[in-house]
Amino acid sequence: MRTEDLMTSSETVPKILDARGHAVMDYVTAGTFLTLGFVFRQRNPRASTLAFIHGGSVLLASMMTDYPGGIWRTLSFQTHRTLDIMGAGLLAVGPVMLGFADEPEAQAFHGQALLEGGVIAATDWTTA
């Protein structure tokens, strides 16, 4: 599929999230993955590491984004979108890269990758 086709298909998704709603989703996601880091700590250290990396990166990006809830506001909302796309990709391939794709913990990452794709598509990136 061409990039132009992907952009056209995402344009048909209703843009139900503005910058404030997206920020809420980001902070919830960060908290969820930081919690998963602790939950997975004993039973799957590789999944724990990926959860901490993702949770920490989402938290840092959120605090640095120029949107409601941002603290340092050095990243544009459009740059944040690029980081979100990269983060969703990391969630999708991270379990394979870290060797736990066939373990139950991988489902949390794959599910969140799909969810983040939906959030990215449903966000109106012109609202910040």
N, C-alpha and C positions, 0 to 999 in steps of 0.2 A: 504494500500500500504506500502510495506517495504521501509526502508531508502535506501537500495541498489537500489531499483527500481527508487526512486526519483533521486538519483545521476546519474543513467544511463540515465534517460530521460532528465535531465538538461545538460548532456554532449553532446546531439545532437543539442542543441541550438548554433547557430554561436556566437562565442565570439567576438563581434564587439566593445566592450568597453575595453580600456586599463585603467590603473590607472588614467591617466589624464582625460579621458572622464568620468570615474566614479566620479572623484572629482567634475567636472563641474556639473554633475547630482545631486550630494549631496548638493552643495551650492544652486542650483536652488530649490531643494526640501526644504531645510531649509528656504529659503526666502519665498517660497510659503506658507508654513505652519505658519510661523510667521505672514505673511500678513493675512492668514485666521483667525488666532487668534484674530486680530483686527476686521475683517469683522463679525465674529460670536459673538463678545463680547456682544452686546446688545440683539440680538435675541435668542442666545442659549449659555449661559455661560458654560455649560458642554462641548459642542463642541469646544468652544473657549479655554478652559483649555487643552483639549486633543491636539488641534492644537499647542498651545504654548509649551506643553511638548514635542511633537514630533519634532517641528521645532528647539527648543533649543537643544534637544539631538542629532539631526542630525548635527547641527552646531558644537556642542562641539566635537562630534566624528570625524567630518571632520577636525577640527583644530588640533586634537590630533593624526591623522593618518599619518603614514610614507608614504606619496604619494604626488604628486605635489599639492600644495595648502595647505598642512599640515603646521602647525606653530610649535607645540611642538613635534610632531612626536614620541610619546611614544607608540602608538598602531601600531601593524603590520597590513598590508593590509588584512591578513587572519583573524585577530581578528575583524577588521572592518566588514568583511563579516558576522561573527557571530552576531554582533550588528545589521547589516542590516536585517538579518533574524528575529531577535527578534523584531525589529521595525516594520517590515511588519506584524508580528503576532499581535502586539499591535494595529496597525491600523485596522486590521480585526476584533478584538474582543473588542476594546476600546469603540465603540458606544454601544455595548450590556452591557458592564461592567458599563458604566456611564449612562445608561438608556435613550439613545436617538437614538437607532437603527431604530426606525420607523419614525424618523423625516428626512426631506430632507437633512440636513447637514451631515447625516451619509454617504450619497453617495460619498462625497469627500474622506472620509477615506477608504471606501471599494474600490473605484476606484484606489486610490493611493496604497493600499495594493497589488492589482493586478499588477500595474505598477512597483512597487518595486520588486515584484517577477520576473518580466521580466528582470529588470535591473540586479538583482542578477544572474540570469541564463545567461545573455548575457555578463557578465564581465569576462575577463581573469584575474583571481586572482593571476597569476604568474608574472604580469608585474610591480609590485612595488618593 
